[in-house]
Amino acid sequence: MSAGTLTWGSPQAKAVLATTILGSGMAMLDGTIVNVALPVIGRELEASVAGLQWILDGYLLSLAALILVAGSLGDIFGRRRVFVVGTIWFGLASLLCGLAPTTELLVAARVLQGVGGALLAPGALAILQSAFRRDQRARAIGAWSGLSGVATAVGPLIGGLLIQAGSWRLAFLINLPLAAVCVWLAVRHVPESSDPEAARRPDVLSAVVGALGLAGVTAALVEAPVRGVSDPLVLVGGIGGLVAMTVFCVLQTRRAVPLVPPGLFANRTFLLSNALTLVVYAALGSIMVLLVLQLQVSLGYSPTAAGLAGLPITGLMLVLSARSGKLAQRIGPRLQLVVGPFLIAAGIALLHLVTPGASYLTGVLPGLIVFGFGLAAVVAPVTATVLAAAPDRYAGVASGVNNAVARTGTLLAVAVLPAVAGLTGDAYTDPVAMTAGWQVALVVCAVLAALGGVLALGIDNSVLGSEEQPAEVPEQPRPGECLSCGVEGPPTHVRNPVNKPV
């Protein structure tokens, strides 16, 4: 069957959904399994807070840095092909993680795992966007986000069971059979698609410069609380990272075929929905990491009990996400993207009750339920909105941008928030210090989530309902031409929030 013709409910449509859900779910599952395993990994490998941050950020760093070029690789060489390569790479890197004897080697293996995740993550969304009929994509993306999100929520439970049954190493080794099944499904059922107009060579220089920028800034943020801001590593990392990120932005305006076409951001809906993704995922990533630490360190939960605590989020995502995507297709995404982040913020505020001695029913559950409703309201609509705001030929790039933005939000939050909350060294092992840091972190995360709701007010509510293609991205200027904007002269075909030409 050719791309762009799959109908919801058909046998091949179900197979394509299953493949993308399994691939994305594997990467998401791994992230949340690692979260619940952090206390055990820290004890066994004698890791500090900075060591735990690098175990998380090593993966997020390579994922966020390479996901943009990975999206372009799918457009050039075939989305299914790159998805399969990423799945195999992810599985092999997971094996290395499971065998790592030290913190340093585990971090290195996590960086390699992030490379596989970068190849895998944008491919799933790009496959759905290119395979399904335009009027059914939001529903397919809703089902994908909901069922993939279940993997995120159920990860702590599976992680807890694996840890108590054997070792934290099983949290990585479980990916091997999952990757094998995913590759078999992809080769057998997923139609190949690509962008025939894409450049034949990816922008490797931009990818390397962007990776160096993120690496430098992340290193400075993680190491500054331990080494001090005057330490040479912190200064070189921070300044060098900012310079590299500036160079990356300049390169995108000067390249004949940029890694990220600046014209994409001329669409206000694309810009705002990505900004919403950045702040909301920064809040989500931080809460998911700190909640399992707080439950185990301060409330005395076992790894399995800490995993079970998040099941209400799993249930809500499973029941509501596909419906949320369908509703956004029918009424427009703005209402859900405004209300959802505020619900997430309210749920985070209720998690202030998660302190030593609190019961699950009155201290933990209320916040998780409100949080879960907000998450279900946001995830599918914001993903569908980002993709719908870009032309179909940029499906891989748009998906890569959104994935990179989400991972960068989590990356920066994990790097910054422990220091802001006063969690340095081995402070996370002290229930009093952990609870104090938890309370501070909740305030920061609630503000970030609420900011997402404010940003959503400017999103075009008709972006999912139109059968017309989004406006084409304007050609980029040649070196020396109008570097302050993405086009020569004012834009004449970018749509405004009421879908009228500007």
MARNU-994948 format. One line per 8 residues: number of its first residue (from 1); their letters; for each residue x, y, z of C-alpha. Coordinates in steps of 0.1 Angstrom, whole numbers. Layout:
N
NUM) a) X/Y/Z  ...
***
This chain:
502
1) msagtltw) 0/0/0  14/35/-9  21/62/17  -7/85/27  -35/60/21  -38/39/52  -74/39/67  -80/37/104
9) gspqakav) -90/1/114  -75/-17/84  -52/-46/91  -21/-28/78  -30/3/97  -31/-18/129  2/-33/121  18/1/114
17) lattilgs) 4/14/147  17/-16/166  52/-12/151  55/25/159  40/21/194  64/-8/202  94/11/189  86/44/207
25) gmamldgt) 73/26/237  106/7/241  125/40/242  100/56/266  98/24/288  136/25/291  135/61/303  111/55/331
33) ivnvalpv) 125/21/341  159/39/346  142/65/367  130/40/393  163/21/391  184/52/400  186/47/438  197/11/433
41) igreleas) 222/21/406  235/48/428  241/24/457  257/-3/436  280/19/415  285/45/444  273/73/422  267/109/433
49) vaglqwil) 239/132/423  261/143/394  267/107/384  229/100/384  223/132/364  248/120/338  232/86/336  200/104/326
57) dgyllsla) 215/133/306  240/112/287  211/95/270  191/127/266  221/147/253  228/124/223  191/120/217  184/157/216
65) alilvags) 215/166/197  211/140/169  174/137/166  172/166/141  197/150/117  180/117/123  147/131/111  164/143/79
73) lgdifgrr) 180/109/74  145/94/74  134/119/48  164/111/26  170/74/29  136/62/39  117/65/72  112/28/77
81) rvfvvgti) 149/20/70  162/45/95  136/34/120  148/-2/117  185/8/120  176/29/151  158/0/167  188/-24/162
89) wfglasll) 212/2/175  191/9/205  189/-28/213  227/-33/211  234/-2/232  210/-15/258  231/-47/260  261/-26/267
97) cglaptte) 242/-6/294  232/-39/311  268/-51/312  284/-18/324  305/-23/355  311/14/364  292/47/364  315/60/336
105) llvaarvl) 310/31/313  272/32/320  271/68/310  291/61/278  267/32/269  238/56/276  252/81/251  253/53/225
113) qgvggall) 218/43/234  207/79/228  221/77/193  198/47/186  169/66/202  175/96/180  172/74/149  141/57/163
121) apgalail) 120/85/179  113/108/149  108/79/126  77/66/144  58/99/141  70/105/105  58/70/95  24/77/109
129) qsafrrdq) 22/112/93  32/99/59  13/65/60  -22/76/71  -47/96/53  -46/133/63  -80/133/79  -71/104/101
137) raraigaw) -36/113/112  -46/131/145  -65/99/155  -36/77/147  -12/100/165  -36/100/195  -36/62/196  2/62/192
145) sglsgvat) 8/88/220  -16/72/244  -3/36/240  33/48/239  26/69/269  14/39/287  49/25/284  62/57/301
153) avgpligg) 38/53/329  41/16/334  79/18/332  84/24/369  63/-7/377  82/-30/353  114/-15/366  105/-21/402
161) lliqagsw) 96/-57/395  128/-64/375  150/-48/402  134/-68/430  133/-100/409  170/-98/398  190/-66/391  187/-31/377
169) rlaflinl) 206/-45/347  174/-63/336  159/-28/330  182/-25/300  184/-61/289  146/-63/284  150/-41/253  167/-69/234
177) plaavcvw) 135/-91/227  114/-59/222  138/-46/196  138/-80/177  99/-80/175  98/-44/165  123/-50/136  103/-80/124
185) lavrhvpe) 70/-60/123  86/-30/106  101/-50/78  69/-70/73  42/-44/75  54/-7/74  54/10/39  85/28/30
193) ssdpeaar) 83/66/25  108/95/19  109/130/7  119/129/-31  128/167/-29  151/163/1  188/169/-3  208/138/-8
201) rpdvlsav) 233/146/20  223/154/56  237/185/72  263/167/94  282/199/102  251/215/118  244/183/137  280/182/151
209) vgalglag) 279/219/161  245/215/177  257/184/196  287/203/209  265/232/220  242/211/240  270/190/254  289/221/266
217) vtaalvea) 259/238/282  248/205/299  282/198/313  284/233/327  249/230/343  256/196/358  291/202/371  288/238/383
225) pvrgvsdp) 272/229/416  300/205/424  331/222/408  320/258/411  313/283/383  349/294/381  362/258/373  378/256/339
233) lvlvggig) 356/228/328  325/247/337  337/279/320  349/262/288  317/240/287  293/269/293  309/295/270  319/270/243
241) glvamtvf) 284/255/244  267/289/240  291/299/211  284/266/194  246/270/197  249/305/183  269/291/153  243/264/148
249) cvlqtrra) 216/291/145  237/311/120  244/280/100  207/273/95  202/307/79  232/302/56  230/266/45  214/259/11
257) vplvppgl) 196/230/26  195/236/64  190/209/90  161/230/104  146/252/78  141/286/96  110/292/76  92/265/96
265) fanrtfll) 92/289/126  75/316/105  44/296/112  33/309/146  14/277/155  46/256/149  66/280/170  42/282/199
273) snaltlvv) 34/245/200  71/237/202  76/263/229  47/247/248  65/213/243  97/227/258  83/240/291  57/212/296
281) yaalgsim) 82/184/290  108/201/312  82/199/340  71/163/332  107/150/329  116/165/363  86/152/381  89/117/367
289) vllvlqlq) 125/115/379  120/131/413  87/114/422  102/79/422  132/92/443  109/109/468  87/78/471  116/55/477
297) vslgyspt) 139/77/497  115/97/518  84/76/520  101/42/522  84/27/491  100/-4/475  109/-1/438  78/-21/429
305) aaglaglp) 56/0/451  70/32/437  62/18/402  27/8/412  20/43/424  20/56/389  -7/33/375  -35/59/376
313) itglmlvl) -15/79/350  -12/47/329  -50/41/330  -59/77/321  -35/78/292  -47/44/279  -84/54/281  -82/91/271
321) sarsgkla) -53/98/247  -68/85/215  -101/102/223  -81/134/231  -66/133/196  -99/127/180  -115/155/199  -88/179/189
329) qrigprlq) -94/170/153  -131/178/157  -130/210/178  -94/222/173  -65/217/196  -64/251/214  -88/243/243  -70/211/253
337) lvvgpfli) -36/228/250  -46/256/273  -65/235/299  -41/205/298  -10/223/311  -30/240/338  -43/206/349  -7/193/349
345) aagiallh) 3/223/371  -26/217/395  -16/180/397  20/190/405  8/214/432  -12/186/448  19/165/449  31/187/477
353) lvtpgasy) 12/163/499  38/136/490  58/139/522  70/114/548  41/97/566  15/106/538  -9/78/528  -12/68/492
361) ltgvlpgl) -49/75/489  -49/111/504  -13/121/497  -2/106/464  -33/96/444  -51/130/441  -21/147/424  -15/118/401
369) ivfgfgla) -51/117/389  -52/155/381  -17/152/365  -29/122/344  -59/141/331  -37/170/321  -12/148/304  -39/130/284
377) avvapvta) -53/163/273  -19/176/260  2/149/245  -17/139/214  -30/173/204  4/191/207  21/164/187  -6/165/160
385) tvlaaapd) -5/203/160  32/205/154  31/180/125  0/196/110  16/231/111  44/219/88  41/208/51  40/170/46
393) ryagvasg) 74/169/29  89/181/62  73/154/83  106/140/94  121/174/101  90/186/120  89/154/141  126/157/147
401) vnnavart) 123/193/159  95/184/183  113/154/197  145/175/201  126/202/218  109/178/242  142/160/251  161/193/254
409) gtllavav) 134/205/279  139/174/300  177/175/296  180/210/308  155/205/337  174/174/349  207/193/347  194/224/365
417) lpavaglt) 167/214/389  187/193/414  210/223/421  180/247/423  163/223/448  195/220/469  202/183/459  239/179/454
425) gdaytdpv) 264/152/463  247/124/481  218/146/494  193/125/476  199/97/500  188/118/530  149/118/534  149/153/550
433) amtagwqv) 171/169/522  152/150/496  118/162/508  130/198/510  143/196/475  111/179/463  90/208/476  111/234/458
441) alvvcavl) 112/214/425  74/212/425  70/249/426  93/253/396  77/225/376  41/239/383  52/273/369  67/257/338
449) aalggvla) 36/237/331  13/267/336  34/287/312  26/261/285  -11/268/289  -4/305/284  16/299/252  -12/278/238
457) lgidnsvl) -35/308/237  -19/319/204  -22/285/186  -43/284/154  -74/264/163  -81/254/127  -47/237/121  -60/202/124
465) gseeqpae) -93/206/106  -82/219/72  -77/194/44  -54/220/27  -17/216/30  1/240/53  19/268/36  52/257/20
473) vpeqprpg) 83/267/38  99/296/19  133/290/3  162/300/26  184/330/16  218/325/2  248/337/22  246/374/26
481) eclscgve) 209/377/19  184/389/46  199/369/75  175/385/100  145/365/86  140/334/67  127/349/35  135/377/11
489) gppthvrn) 109/403/19  78/400/42  60/367/43  29/366/21  16/331/24  20/322/61  -14/318/77  -24/337/108
497) pvnkpv) -45/324/137  -77/329/119  -64/311/88  -63/342/66  -33/353/45  -11/378/64
***
